[in-house]
Amino acid sequence: MECPPKMKQLRLPFLADQDACHLERLARKRGFKYVAGVDEAGRGPLAGPVVAAAVILPDQISISGIDDSKRLSPARRELLYKMIRSEALAIGIGVASHEEIDSYNVLQATLLAMKRAVARLEPAPDYILVDGLQIIPGLDMAQQAIPKGDQVSISIGAASIVAKVERDIIMDRYHDEFPMYNFRSNKGYSTVEHRRAIGRYGYCRIHRKTFTGVKELVGRKKPYRHGA
């Protein structure tokens, strides 16, 4: 694999002088064959789903520049997404809807989306590197939670990119249904423009009714309905 030489990770200082393939190599040395990185996109927005991706990369990969998707330009992210899609051994996508976010809370919905993403991997992984502070409940396989994992693991970084691009595609579709919120630009995040649109039009069916900025209108203002 082509990996950047020094990944700074303040919460895991033992990774300070390791490249981004270090965790995957350690897992393979322990006898695991299919190591999956798992990450999500969309925990913070006021609208839309949370999307998780699980990615298994081959031992040797020619892609360079994989990183936390938030640190990449949209053009670079799209390019890497296509390259990851082309070279990955397996990719799984899991989605938790805005209804599930409101019902279970965003953390539990995120873990549900991650579990769904892992379930869609073929071949199935035998070891999982999860971005964040906790492992995915309900999975019968070895796992390791990695804070800021998308900056220190090439597999998690790849999952971060895939999840972000897949969620952007979903939000672009919602833009066509609800153009007044400009989801194509803000992707459902709490921008000034988005908050103003909510104030003017109210919330629509994909808004998260338990999130500040939307929940204040629930029961006071009828939801916007497409075509109404």
C-alpha positions as CSV (number, residue, x, y, z in Angstrom):
1,M,0.0,0.0,0.0
2,E,1.0,3.6,-0.5
3,C,0.7,5.2,2.9
4,P,1.7,8.7,4.1
5,P,4.7,8.2,6.5
6,K,3.7,10.0,9.7
7,M,0.1,10.2,10.9
8,K,-0.3,12.5,14.0
9,Q,-2.9,11.1,16.4
10,L,-3.0,12.9,19.8
11,R,-5.4,10.5,21.4
12,L,-3.3,7.5,20.3
13,P,0.3,8.7,20.6
14,F,1.7,5.3,19.7
15,L,0.6,6.0,16.1
16,A,2.6,9.2,15.8
17,D,5.4,7.7,13.7
18,Q,3.3,5.1,11.9
19,D,1.9,5.2,8.4
20,A,-1.8,4.9,7.6
21,C,-1.6,1.1,6.9
22,H,-0.1,0.3,10.4
23,L,-3.4,-0.9,12.0
24,E,-4.3,-3.0,9.0
25,R,-0.9,-4.7,9.0
26,L,-1.1,-5.4,12.7
27,A,-4.5,-7.1,12.2
28,R,-3.1,-9.2,9.4
29,K,-0.1,-10.2,11.5
30,R,-2.5,-11.5,14.1
31,G,-4.1,-13.8,11.5
32,F,-7.1,-11.7,10.3
33,K,-7.6,-11.8,6.6
34,Y,-10.4,-9.3,5.8
35,V,-9.9,-6.0,7.7
36,A,-12.7,-3.5,7.2
37,G,-12.7,0.2,8.0
38,V,-16.0,1.7,9.0
39,D,-17.0,5.3,9.2
40,E,-20.1,7.5,8.8
41,A,-21.3,10.8,7.4
42,G,-24.2,13.0,8.4
43,R,-24.4,12.9,12.2
44,G,-24.7,16.6,12.6
45,P,-27.2,17.9,9.9
46,L,-30.7,19.0,10.5
47,A,-32.1,16.9,7.7
48,G,-31.5,13.6,5.9
49,P,-30.1,10.3,6.9
50,V,-26.8,9.2,8.4
51,V,-24.9,7.0,6.0
52,A,-22.1,4.6,7.0
53,A,-19.6,2.8,4.8
54,A,-17.5,-0.3,5.4
55,V,-14.5,-0.8,3.1
56,I,-12.1,-3.7,2.8
57,L,-9.0,-2.8,0.8
58,P,-6.5,-5.2,-0.7
59,D,-3.1,-5.8,0.9
60,Q,-1.5,-3.9,-2.0
61,I,-3.3,-0.7,-3.2
62,S,-2.1,2.0,-5.6
63,I,-4.3,4.8,-4.2
64,S,-2.6,7.7,-2.5
65,G,-4.1,10.6,-0.6
66,I,-6.8,8.8,1.3
67,D,-7.7,10.9,4.3
68,D,-10.6,12.2,6.4
69,S,-13.2,13.2,3.9
70,K,-13.8,16.5,5.6
71,R,-10.2,17.5,4.8
72,L,-10.5,16.9,1.1
73,S,-11.9,19.2,-1.6
74,P,-15.1,17.9,-3.3
75,A,-13.2,17.3,-6.5
76,R,-10.5,15.3,-4.8
77,R,-13.1,13.4,-2.7
78,E,-15.0,12.4,-5.9
79,L,-11.8,11.2,-7.6
80,L,-10.8,9.1,-4.6
81,Y,-14.3,7.7,-4.3
82,K,-14.1,6.4,-7.9
83,M,-10.6,4.9,-7.2
84,I,-11.7,3.2,-4.0
85,R,-14.8,1.8,-5.8
86,S,-12.5,0.4,-8.4
87,E,-9.9,-1.2,-6.2
88,A,-11.6,-2.2,-2.9
89,L,-12.2,-5.8,-2.3
90,A,-15.6,-5.0,-0.8
91,I,-17.8,-2.0,0.0
92,G,-20.9,-2.0,2.1
93,I,-23.3,1.0,2.5
94,G,-25.7,1.3,5.5
95,V,-28.3,4.0,5.9
96,A,-30.3,5.1,9.0
97,S,-33.2,7.3,8.1
98,H,-34.2,10.6,9.7
99,E,-37.1,8.7,11.3
100,E,-34.7,6.3,13.0
101,I,-32.5,9.2,14.1
102,D,-35.5,10.8,15.8
103,S,-36.6,7.5,17.3
104,Y,-33.3,6.1,18.6
105,N,-31.1,9.2,18.8
106,V,-28.3,10.0,16.4
107,L,-25.6,7.8,18.1
108,Q,-27.8,4.7,18.1
109,A,-28.9,5.4,14.5
110,T,-25.2,5.8,13.5
111,L,-24.3,2.4,15.0
112,L,-27.3,0.9,13.2
113,A,-26.1,2.3,9.9
114,M,-22.6,0.9,10.6
115,K,-24.0,-2.5,11.4
116,R,-26.0,-2.5,8.1
117,A,-22.9,-1.5,6.2
118,V,-20.8,-4.3,7.6
119,A,-23.6,-6.8,6.9
120,R,-23.4,-5.8,3.2
121,L,-19.7,-6.7,2.8
122,E,-18.9,-9.7,0.6
123,P,-16.5,-11.2,1.6
124,A,-17.5,-10.7,5.2
125,P,-14.8,-9.1,7.4
126,D,-13.1,-10.9,10.3
127,Y,-11.8,-7.7,11.8
128,I,-13.2,-4.2,12.0
129,L,-11.6,-0.8,12.6
130,V,-14.3,1.6,13.6
131,D,-14.0,5.4,13.6
132,G,-14.9,6.8,17.0
133,L,-14.9,5.8,20.6
134,Q,-17.0,2.7,20.6
135,I,-17.4,-0.6,18.7
136,I,-20.5,-1.6,16.8
137,P,-22.9,-3.6,19.0
138,G,-24.3,-6.9,17.9
139,L,-21.5,-8.0,15.6
140,D,-19.8,-11.4,16.2
141,M,-16.3,-10.4,15.1
142,A,-13.2,-8.7,16.5
143,Q,-13.3,-4.9,16.5
144,Q,-11.2,-1.9,17.5
145,A,-12.5,1.6,18.0
146,I,-10.1,4.3,16.8
147,P,-10.6,8.0,17.7
148,K,-10.0,10.1,14.7
149,G,-9.6,6.9,12.8
150,D,-10.1,8.4,9.4
151,Q,-6.8,10.2,9.8
152,V,-4.8,7.2,10.9
153,S,-6.2,4.2,9.1
154,I,-6.4,3.9,5.3
155,S,-9.4,1.6,5.5
156,I,-11.4,4.0,7.8
157,G,-10.3,7.0,5.6
158,A,-11.6,5.2,2.6
159,A,-14.9,4.5,4.4
160,S,-15.1,8.1,5.3
161,I,-14.8,9.2,1.7
162,V,-17.3,6.6,0.5
163,A,-19.9,7.5,3.2
164,K,-19.6,11.2,2.5
165,V,-20.0,10.9,-1.3
166,E,-22.9,8.4,-1.0
167,R,-24.7,10.7,1.5
168,D,-24.1,13.7,-0.8
169,I,-25.8,11.7,-3.7
170,I,-28.9,11.1,-1.4
171,M,-29.1,14.8,-0.5
172,D,-28.8,15.9,-4.1
173,R,-31.9,13.8,-4.8
174,Y,-33.7,15.4,-1.9
175,H,-32.8,18.8,-3.3
176,D,-34.8,18.0,-6.4
177,E,-37.8,17.4,-4.2
178,F,-37.3,20.3,-1.8
179,P,-35.2,22.9,-3.7
180,M,-36.1,25.8,-1.3
181,Y,-33.8,24.3,1.3
182,N,-30.8,24.1,-1.1
183,F,-29.8,20.6,0.1
184,R,-27.5,20.3,-3.0
185,S,-25.3,23.0,-1.3
186,N,-25.7,22.5,2.4
187,K,-26.4,18.8,2.5
188,G,-28.8,19.3,5.3
189,Y,-26.3,21.0,7.6
190,S,-27.3,24.0,9.8
191,T,-26.1,26.8,7.5
192,V,-27.5,30.3,7.8
193,E,-29.3,29.8,4.5
194,H,-30.8,26.5,5.6
195,R,-32.0,27.9,8.9
196,R,-33.6,30.9,7.1
197,A,-35.4,28.5,4.7
198,I,-36.7,26.5,7.7
199,G,-38.0,29.8,9.2
200,R,-39.7,30.7,6.0
201,Y,-41.1,27.3,4.8
202,G,-41.1,25.3,8.0
203,Y,-39.7,21.8,8.1
204,C,-40.1,19.1,5.5
205,R,-40.5,15.4,5.9
206,I,-36.7,14.6,6.0
207,H,-35.9,17.1,8.7
208,R,-34.9,15.7,12.1
209,K,-37.7,16.7,14.4
210,T,-35.6,16.1,17.6
211,F,-32.8,18.5,16.5
212,T,-32.5,22.1,17.7
213,G,-33.5,24.3,14.9
214,V,-36.4,22.0,13.9
215,K,-38.0,20.7,17.1
216,E,-39.1,24.2,18.1
217,L,-41.5,24.2,15.1
218,V,-43.0,20.8,15.7
219,G,-46.6,21.2,16.7
220,R,-46.5,24.9,16.0
221,K,-46.1,24.9,12.2
222,K,-47.4,22.4,9.7
223,P,-44.6,20.6,7.8
224,Y,-43.9,21.7,4.2
225,R,-45.4,19.2,1.7
226,H,-44.1,18.9,-1.8
227,G,-46.5,20.2,-4.4
228,A,-48.7,21.9,-1.7
